[in-house]
Amino acid sequence: MTHTKIEITAEVVRDLLRDQHPDLAGQPVRFGARGWDSQLWRLGDDLAVRLPWATDSADALLRKEHAWVPGLAPRLPLPVPVPQRLGEPSERFARHWIVTTWVPGDPADRAPVTRGAEAAGALAAFLTALHRPAPEAAPVGRSRRGGPLAEHAEGFARGLAEATGLGLVPDPDAVRAVWEDAVAAPAWTGPALWLHGDLHPANVLTAEGTICGVIDFGDLCAGDPACDLAAPWILLPDGAADDFHRAYGAAADAATLRRARGWALLRALSGLLIGEAGRRGRPGGQPTWAPPAAASLRRLVATAPC
């Protein structure tokens, strides 16, 4: 994966709309946010334009959202950005882009959850609704998301070593013990379920201390629900993971929750490293990712099974 930035301006967005979706071109355009793969531009009050700006894979992720999210969104209890239009590559901008509905709220890496029990219930209801058997044609997870946890052993070891070397992991042996327990858990034998695939704080929106929306379905895929069930340790404050597990309608078994802890470790280590890269001003870095990642790592170690 590369992270070569493309310059996008409000003028570029307006030109694309005039060329391909002229009925939308008269609405005000203003900058919204920059993510890892795409930029978000507000379009009027109710819409947004998402354009790939930094990674080679972003086009495929946007096309995936356009193909699958409209069919899933009606059953989800939290607002999600629903694709409305697909932009084709052109001389003005040589990549695909989409127009979606706008979801209000603040990313949880900037406005963390404070009302833990309420947020746990909202997250559990969302994942209960999403985690249904997916069709055979459902997309495969990028970077083997939703697949066997053991396939990520090398990435875990590399991430732990790097984060430890940077002084970001106080007790690497305790982290390694949680991982080894997760990898030793029995594998998922149920049907491949729909997964969001990327539930980290920058992709979950909050308002008044609780979760109010979920964004960025570019990693939507089918597989082991443990991949998504890492989210309580990543998104919720101390003690709220238990509230989530009581409310989650699918009642994940003990093995699934053990695997989920492994997925949460992967997410936490990634967040620490991306946060540190942001602190040092490196490409793709996001300094706001470090605090929630450090908190989730602490929670995983503190609540590790005996």
N, C-alpha and C positions, 0 to 999 in steps of 0.2 A: 504494500500500500504506500502510495506517495502522499505527500502533503504539500503540494505546490499550489499556492493561492492564486486565484483568478480575481482580477479587479472587477467588481460589480458596483454600479451606481444606480441611483434612482432614474437617471436618464436611460440607462440600459433597460431597466425593468419596464419603463413606459414605452420604449421603442418596441420591445417584444410584445407587449399587450396590443399596441396599435397594429402590429403586423399580423398577429395570429388570433387575438381575441378583442377586436375593436370595441365591442359592447362594454368591456370592462375598463377601457383605457382612460375614461374620463374621471375615474375615482382617484383620490389623492394617494400618492405613494410615499411611504416613509420607512426608514430603516427599522428593523425589529431586533434581530439578534444574529450572531454567528455561531454555528455549531461546528462539530468536528468535520462533517461532510458537506453541509449546506448552509446557505445564508437564508434568512427569513426577512421578507419585506412586507410591511402592513399594506393592505390595499383597501382603502376606505375603512369602514368600521367593522365589517363582518368577514373579510377575506384576508388571505395572505398569499404571497408568492414565495415559493421555495426554489432556490437555484443551487446546483452543485458548485462548490467553489474551491475545494482543497484536495479531494481524493479521487482517484480514478474510478472507484466503485460507486460513487454517488448517483450516477445516472440510473443504474440498475435498481438501486434502492428506491428512488422516486417512482420509477415505473412499476415496481412491485406494490408500492402503496396505492398507486392509482388503480391497479388491477384488483386488489383484494380488500382494502380497508372499507370501501363503500358497502360491501356486503356484510362486514363484521360490525360496523359502527352502531347500527340500530339496536343491537342487543346489549351494548355496553352501558353500564350505569353512570359512567363519568364521561364528560365531553372529550372528544378526540378530534383532531383535524381531519376532516373528510375531504378527499380530493374532489374537485369540481371540474377542472380542466387539465389537459396535458399539453404542454408546450413542446414542439418538435425542434430538433437542432436546425440552425439556420446560419446564414452568413454573419448575422449580428451576434449570435451566441451559439456555439457549436455543440451544445449539450441539451439533453432533455430537462424540462423544468415543469413544475405543477402549480396550480392554483388550488388552495384548500380553504376550508372554513377557518376562521380565527378562533382560538381558544384562549380566553383571558386567564391571567394568573401569573405568578412569579415562579421561576425555576427553583426547585427545592435546594439547589446548591447555594442559592443566594438568600432564600427565605425558608429556612428549615421548618419542618413540622414541629409544632409545640403542643398540639392537642392530640396526644398519642392514641388514646382509645378511639376517638372519632376517626382519625386518619387510618388506623388499623382496620376499622370496619369498612371504610370506603375502599381501601386497597383490596381487602378480602372479597368484597362484592364485585369489584372489577375483575379480579383474576378468576373468581368462580364463574363469571359469565363468559370470559374469554377462553378458559381452559376446557374446550369441547373437542371431540375428535375432529381432526382436520381431514380434508379429502386427499386422495393419493396425489393429486396435482399440486398440493401445497408446496411452497418454496422450501428449499433446504437452508438451514441456518448458515450464515456467514461465519467463517472461522469455527465451524463445527459446533455452533451454539445449539443446545438441545440434544446433542449427541452424548456418548459416554464420557463421563468426567475424566476417566483415566487418560483419554486422548490429549488432555491439557496438562499432563504431568510435567512435561518439559517446559512449557510456558510458565507454570507455577514456580518451578525451581529457578528459572531465570529471573522472574519478577521478584521473588523473595530475595534472591542474592543481590540484585541491583538495589532494591529498596533498603535492604539491611546495610549495604555498603554506603548508602547515602545517609544512614542514621535515622531512617524513617520507621523502623520496626524495632520496638524495645525488646521483644522476646521472640526471636525467630524460631526457637525450639518449640514454644507453645503454639505458634502459628503452624509449624510443620506437623504437630500432633493432630491439630484439627483437620488438616488436609488429609493425612493418612487415614484417619477415621472415615472421612467422607469418601475417599476412593475405595475403601474396603466395604462400603455399604452395598447391598444387593442392587443390581442394575434395574432400571425401569423395564417392566415387561408389559405394560399396558399399551393402548393405542397411542399413536403420535397425536399430541394435543396442540391446538393453536397456542403459540407463545408470542409475547411481545418481543422478547429476545434482547432488550437493551434497557432494562428498568434501573437506571441510575439517576441520581438527583437532578441532573440537568434535563432529564426527559420527563419529569413529573412536576406538575404545577401545584402551587399552594395559594391559599387565600385564607386570611384570619386563622392561621395556624394549622389548617388541615388540608388534605389533598382535594383539589378541585378539577384536575384534568390530567391527561396523559398524552404526550406528544411523541413524534418521531417513531413511526412504525417501519422504518427502513430495514430493520432486522427481523421483521415479522417472519416466523417460520413455524415448523411443526416438530415436536419431539418430546423429550422428558420435561415435565412441568417443574422439576427441580431448578432448572435454569432461571425461571421467573420467581420461584419461591425463595430465592436469595434476597428478594426485595425487602422483606421486613427488617432484616439486620442492616440494610443499607440506607433505608429511607426513614425509619421510625426511631423515635427516641428510646432511651433505655426502658426496658420493661414492656414495651408495646408489642414486641414480637409475639408474646404469649396471647395477647388479645387478638392478633391477626390469626394465629393458628386455631383459636377457638371459633372464629367467625368464618374461616375459609370453608366454603361449602363442600369442596371435594374431600375434605378431611384427609390430608396427606398422611401417609403412613410414616413410621419411624425411619425407614430406609430412605424415603424420598427427602425427608427433612435433613438427614445426614448428608446426602448428596447436595442439597441446597446450601448447606454451610460451605461446602467446597466451592460452589459457584460464587458464593458471597466473598470468599477469600480472593478469588480471581478478580472480582470486580473491585474489591478494596485495594489490592496491590496495584491494579491498573490506575485507579483514581489517585493513589499516592504518587505514582510516577508521572502521570499527566499533570498533576498539581505542582510537583516539583519542577517540571519542565516550564510551566507557566511562571513560576517564581523566578526562574532564571532567564525568562524571555525567549525561550526556544519555540520554534514553529510547532503549532498544534497544542501548545501548553494551555492549561486552564487552571489558574491558581485557586479558584473557588472549589475545585474538586477535592483538594487535599483534606480540609477539615472533616467533611462527612466520611471520607474514606478512612481516616484515622479513627474516627468514632466507631465505625462499623467493625474495624479490625479489633479494637478494644472490646466491643461487645461480644464478638465471636469467641475470643479467647476467654473472657470472663464467664461465659455461659456454656463453655464446652462440656459435653457429656463426660462423666467420670469414667 
